[in-house]
Each structure stands twice: as C-alpha cells, then as structure tokens.
Amino acid sequence: MKFFRKIKKILFSAQEIIWFFIHGIEEWIYPYRDRPVEYLYDDYDEDSISEINFLKTQMESANERIQRLQHEMLLVQSTVNTLTDKRKIIIKSKNESK
C-alpha cells in the first residue's frame, strides 16, 4: 500500500509540474485574459461596418415582425376560444330547450 501511495504522489507531482508549464504556455498564447478586449474598427473598412449595421437593422426588424405576429396570433387564438365557448353555450341552450 505504501508503494502505491508513493507512486500516486510522484504522479501527482508530475501532473502539477506539467500543469504549471502548460499554464505558462497558455498565458503566453492567450494574454488577453487579464485585460478587456477592445474592438478596433480601423481594421474594418466603411463598407463592412455599414454592412454589419444593415444586417443588425434587418435582424431587429425581423424580430419586431415576429413579436407582432406572435401577439396577433395570441389575439386570434383568444378570439377563436371565445367564439367556440359561445358556440358551446348556444348549442347547450338549444339542446335544453328541446
């Protein structure tokens, strides 16, 4: 049992050393984790920025249409439900009067 514990300690220390080196490489490759990312619009020309803005407005417009259609569908569904309820009441009253 002591032999297995020693092997586990050796493997764990080796794992920590490897992790330390990998973490150093990760910090070297990804240095932006400690500072905020700034978008540089100088890299884009005016056409791509206007195209991005156009696509954003198109998406907002589509979302507004979808929300409006969903609202209208809810209104239609509630109207249909009230009409079917009224129809059921009329049918019941006709059946009771016979």
N, C-alpha and C positions, 0 to 999 in steps of 0.2 A: 504494500500500500504506500509506503514512503517513497518507493521508487516512482510510482505513478504520480504522486504529488510533486516530486521534483521535476518530472518531465512536464507536467502541466504548468509549473512555474516558469520553466525555461521557455516553453511555447508561448506563454502569455507575455513574457518579457520580450520575446522576439516579435510578437504581434504588436506590442506597444512601440517598439523601435521602428518597425515598418510603417505603422500608422503615423509616427512623427515625421518620417521622411515624406510620405505621401501628402501629409498636411502641408508641409513646406512647399512641395511642388504645386499643390492646389492653390496656395496663396500666391505663388509666382504666376500661375496661369490666369487666375481669376482675381485680380487686385481690386476690382470694383466693388467687392462685397462690403468694404468698410466706408465707402463714400457714395453719395447719391449719384444716380445715373443722370447725366444731362443730355438732352436731345439737341443735337447740333443741326439746325436747319440749313446751315451753309452747305452741307453735303448734298442736299436736295436742290434741284433747280425749281424754278417757279411753276413749271408745268406739273411736276409731280405733286407739289403742295396743293395746287388748285384741283388736281385730280383727286387727291385724298379728301379735300374739303367737299368736293362734289359727291364722292361716294358716301361721306358721312351724312350729308343732307339727304341723299337718296335713302339711306337706311333709316334716318329719323322719319322721313315722310312715309316710308313703308310701315314703320312701327305705329305711326299715328293712324294710318288707314286700318291696320289690323285691330287696334284698340277700338276704333269707331265701329268696325264691323262686328266685333265681339259684343259691344254694347247694344248694337241694333239687333243682333241675334238673341240676346237676353230679353230685349223688349218683345220681340216676335214670339219667343217661347212663352213668356208670361201671358201674352195676349191669347195664344193658342190654348194655354192651360185654362184661362178664364172662360173662353168660349166652350171648351169641352165640358167644363164644370156646369155652365149654364145649360148646355145641351142635355147633360145628365139630369139636371133638375127638371127640365121641361119634359123629358121622357118619363121620369118618375111621376110627375104630376098627371100626365096623360094616362099612365097605367093605373094610377089610383082613382082617377075619375071614372074609369070604365067599370 
